[in-house]
Amino acid sequence: MPRRRDRHGRGIRGPLAAPNPLLGRPVPLFRPGRVDFFNDCVTSAMADIASIAPGALNGIVVGVEDVPQLNLTWSGDRVPLSAALEPSRGRRAQIVIYQRPLEHRASSRGELRRLVHRTIVEQLSTLTGRSIDELVGEDPDWDDF
């Protein structure tokens, strides 16, 4: 049996988690990165909306940008969290979510997930003319945020 060495005094090498009984191998011990987590928030928000209002996302493209591209003459006191673009000739309707302003506004990962969902719902309501209640359903956490 080969012996594992602790060559530079950095501790044990190898997985520290118990094997997953379903997979037969150790569960990876990692936390998704910032970008991966944000993309997961957007994807799960869209899946939630699609399960409640199946046709709400038809013909709408949802995209993520790091920060908004602001005009030099912009003098607002708040940075936008998202943008909704009406459809035009040759272009579908778009919702653009700005990652950094949303991350800056949220104090935890759970709050970021709720904020992303809320932002997408509000922009979708603006674009489609559907009420927020129709897009959210009977979500008891909607008014708590």
Protein Blocks (a to p, Z undefined) as FASTA:
>chain_A
ZZdddfkonapedjfbdcdfklopacddddddfklmmmmmmmmmmmmmmmmmmmlmgoia
cdddfbdcddfklccfbdcfbdcddddehiacdddddfklmmmmpmbfklmmmmmmmmmm
mmmmmmnopafklmnopafklmmZZ
